[in-house]
Amino acid sequence: MRDVFEVIAEPSRRQLIQAMRHGARSVTQLAEEVGLGQPGVSKQLRLMFDAGFVDVRQEGQRRLYSLRPEPFRELGDWMNAYRHIWDARFDKLADHLAQKKKQTEDPAT
């Protein structure tokens, strides 16, 4: 199974993920939304399916692809381990901006 970062590293796969955020799509719909040819979309979807990023279901003559939540939870869990780094920086920035605002409002201080 591919690493979650390997899958999202490729720009066309990120575009496909973006296109599927709001529900299942056919290869034809994805090709139109993303601006890739159907063979290219099919190739990327096959890789994403093998990596566990998408599910596929048959609906009449069409195959509909949808995102699976598990890889995104894995990504979120990984990012949460580092959240303290940027949270602390945002807190410092907020303090700095509040201090600047106070100085602007009351130049005597």
C-alpha positions, 0 to 999 in steps of 0.5 A: 500500500502506498504512503498517504503522502505519495498519493497526495503528492501528485497534483492531478490526484489532488485535483481528483480528491478536490473534485470528489469532496462533495460526492461520488463522480464518474470517470467522465465527470472527473475528466471534465472537472479536472481537465484530464483525459479519461485514460489519465483519470482512470490510471490515477483512480486505479492507483488511488483505489489500490492505495485505499483512497477511493471506493468504486460502485457500479450504477447502471453502466457507470462506475462511481468513485468516492473518497474513503475517510480513512486515509484522511484521518491518517493524514489528520492524525499525523498533522495533529502531532505537529499542531502545537508548533503552528498553534504556538506561533499563531498565539504569538502572532495574535499577542503581537497584533493585539499589542500593536493595536493597543499601541495604535489606539493609545500612542501614549503607551 
